[in-house]
Amino acid sequence: MTSTPRIPPAEITGVYGAVLKAASRKMLGDVPEALGIMWHNRPVLRFSFGLGQKAGRWHACDEDLKSYAHMAVAALIGCSFCLDLGYFQAHNKGLDEAKAREVPRWRESDVFTPLERDVLEYAEAMSQTPPSVTDELSARLLEQLGAPALVELTAWIALANQYARTNVALGIEAQGLAASCGLAPLAQPSAVTAPAQPTGVASRA
């Protein structure tokens, strides 16, 4: 583990802490450092867990698509913890881990379908500041997914941004979860590809 958190992890204590640690070991095989960092503020920790649990009950959008979208957000923002966790979860949930592995280089990869590429592009476009989602991209997704699934995908990507940006700001990095399962390392882009800028925004280069 190469994590260098900006807030040192707190000791996780008490009955609630014991329950969290047991649940973490059951789901992840370990107690991630992130849990100790968030333990400093229990209300925030409970809120974060609650959001994740409720979002996990959404089923209007395909789970593979949401998995790719979450990892695309993590790759763009630079959250190594989210990338590692997303790859690990894809494996544990029986999703297409071969495609999940390719998400960091999705623009160069030929393993994704046109719909999957639209979802990945949408995740990146939503994650720009300001967001750069176009009418054309949104219309394609609406036609292919339907309104309920597109609303869910959009909320899922927004939630992924919250988690990824929180982790990056706090200095929370990958825990080696995927490696502990024997998964091949995540693919790396052969070159940095700048995401498209929103219309009317001039480049600073």
N, C-alpha and C positions, 0 to 999 in steps of 0.2 A: 504494500500500500504506500502511495506517495502523497497522501493528503497533507496539506498544510493549512488547516482551518484558521480563520482569523479570530475565532472565538474558541477557546479551549473547551473540550467536552466536559460536561458536569457528570458527577457520579449519579447513576440512575438508581434511585432507592425507593423503598416503600412497596406496598402491595401493588399499586398501579404500575410502578416501575418494573416489578417482577413479572407482571402479566405482559407488559410490552416486550420485555426481553425474551420471554418464552415464545411469544407470538412471532417475534423477529427471527429467532433461531429456527422456528418451524417453517417460516416462509422463505427465509434467505440463507439459513445455515449459519448465521452469524448475527451479531448486534452491530450494525453499522455505526461509525463514528458520528454520522449525522444525527442519530437519535440522541446522543449525549449532548450535542450542540443545541438541538431544539428543546432539550429537557430544561434549559434555563428559563423557558417561558411555557409552562404547561398549558395555559389557555390557547396559545398559538399552535402548539403541538396537537392538541385535541381537535382544533379547528381544521388543521391541515389533514389529519387522519380522517376526519369526518367527511371532508370534501372528496378525498380519494375513495372512501368506501361507498359514498352515494354515487359517484361517477362510475364506479365499477358495476353498478346495477343498470347502467344504460345499455340497451341492446338494439337500438335502431340502426346503428352503423356497424359494419363488419369489423371484427376484432383485429384482423390483420391490418386493415387500413388504418385503424386508430394507432396500432403499434408502430407502423411506419411513420405516421404523422408525428407521434410523440418523439421518436428518435431523430426525426428531421429537425424538429425544434431544438433538441438538445445539441445536435451537431452544429447548427447555425450559431447558437448562443455560446457554445463552448462548455456545456455542462457534461463533463466526463462521467460524473456519478449517474446522471439520468441515462446516458448512453449505455453504460455498463448494466444498469438495472433493467433498462428496456430490452436489451439483448438477452439477459438472464430470464426475464419474464416471458419473452417470446418462446424460449426453450421450454420453460416449465409449463406453459399453457398449451403446448402443442401447436403453436403457430409456425409459420414458415420462417424458421431461423436462418435458412440460407439467404433469403431475401432481406431479413432484418440485418444480417451481417453487412449487406451492401448499401444500406441507407446512407452512410457518410459519403459515399461516392455515387449517389443515385443518378446524377446527371451524366456520368460517364458509363454507367452500368447498363447492360442490355437485358437484365433479368426481370425488369418491371413492365407491367402492362400499361397501356395508355391511361387507364383509369388510375392506376397506382401512381403514375408519374404526375397526373393532375393533383392527386391528394398531396403528394410530396411538395409540389410547387405551391399549393395552397397553404401548407404548413409554413413554408419559408416566407411566403408573401405576408401572411398574418403576423409573422414575427419581426417584420421590419419596423422601423420607426421613421416616419409613420407607416402603417400597413400599406402594402402595395397590391392588394387583391384587385383584379380587374373584373369588369362586367362579363367579359368573355369566359374567363376561367370559372367564375361563379356559375354562369349559365350552363357550362358543360357539366359541372358537378351536380347541379340541380337536376339536369336531365338524366344523368346516370344513376344518381343515388336517391333522388326524391327529397322532398322538403324535410321530413323528420330526421333522416340520416344526416343531411347537410347541417341542420341546426346542431345536432349532437356532435358532429365532427368539429364544427366551429368552436363549440364550448370546450371540447376535449383539448383542442389546440391552445385555447386561451389558458386552460388549467395547466397544460404542459409548460407554457411560458412562465406562469407563476412559480412552479416548482424549480424550473431550470434557472431562472434569474435569481431566485432566493439562494439556491445552492452556490452559484457562481459568486454572488456578493459575499457570502459567508466563507468562501474558500473551501467548500466541501467538494472533494474529488472522488474519483472512482475507487471502489473497494475491492476490485478483483472478483466480483461475484460470478461473472461469466467464465472467467478462467478457472474458477474452482469447480465448474461443471465440465471442464475439459473442452469448452467451445473454442473454436479457432478465433484468433484475434480479429477484431472488427476491421473491415477493409478501410483503407485510407485513400483519400483523393490523390490523384497523381499531380494535380495542380489546383490552386485556389481559384474557384469560379465565383465571381462576384454576382450575387443575386440581382435581378432586374430592379431598377429603381422605380418608384411610383411616378406616374406621368406628371410632368411639370417640375420635378425636382432635379436641379442641375448637379452634375458631379463636382466634387471638390478637388478632384485630381488636377 
